[in-house]
Amino acid sequence: MLWQVDPTSSTPLHAQVAACVRREMASGRLARGDRLPSAKEVAGVLDVNLHTVLRAYQALRDEGLIDLRRGRGAIVTATDPAGDARLRSLVAELVAEARLTGTTPTDLTRLIESEFQR
């Protein structure tokens, strides 16, 4: 596991942990059926609070990328984890850039819709 977080970043730690998992999926290193490391293990390796990792895993569950079950751990469930993860990662980068430039959600939505109509 080569996940890393930057405690000095403006991106919340839980979002960074979730992004690490999405990158692993996008690269193909994680596929449907693969088990993620336990939240406790990830917290220890990254030196973050256990609840930070659990929050990241819950976000991934809410996105439909993993299944979280007590006793079973976290398992990749997305039918196309690489595609879903890559797209979500790109969207997260786009939103972060939009925030830096002061672009409103409405303006960003308009830009995306415009690109789809090309």
PyMOL commands that set and color helices and strands:
alter all, ss='L'
color gray80, all
select helices_A, chain A and resi 13-27+39-46+50-62+81-101+105-116
alter helices_A, ss='H'
color red, helices_A
select strands_A, chain A and resi 66-69+73-76
alter strands_A, ss='S'
color yellow, strands_A
deselect
rebuild
show_as cartoon
